[in-house]
């Protein structure tokens, strides 16, 4: 992937990408290598047409189409999910850049346009997101590693959410009928982004512990439901979904080690099925 030299129109994007690489490196993950593997996979699956910037721009537009599903083999690229989306990009990455450089960047222009649209409409609509992005970010811009990484990680994240939602589609009649008598935990997020369960307010950290105890005490007959106010932060809702998914995965991993002396990802399909029956991914959003 291409990263441009210093003193160029992409200094902000360079700084952000360097931060991304360093964050994954802290977890002993080579981001460049993993993204190249994922890129090759998406091309093979005909989700991404090629490695060109134009193809990435087309994939970005596909991501935000309501009728487009992007199912990928998430477990195969589990390393890329080690950092939650809300922790991927931090303005601290720009601490060494002059404010005049930041304000001249396409990244700043893009986010400023998003903010103005949100101020007018009350939220950033999908159509506005598409029009603004396509106006400011060109196919050539998507040749840069930062914009490619955002698309690739975005595809993986959206696919995670879709896989979670698809667990409880209406056609899964057997699972739903069995779970009618499940223990149910309802997580509510209000307009001020307060997280509560049975009117008790929870922090993300406390929710992690509570959800872990809930699954362990009620497995396999449990269901976790997330209800968000229309003004609740979507990023927070997605963070909660990712947290619950991670809670279940960690429990599966521990059980796999306990029973088979192997991590969950090291198990074959049949053995994973045994663990999955014990701890199903019952999350409604």
Beta strands, then each sheet from edge to edge (+ up, - down):
strand 1: 183-189
strand 2: 195-197
strand 3: 200-202
strand 4: 222-228
strand 5: 283-284
sheet 1: 3+ 2- 1+ 4+ 5+
end
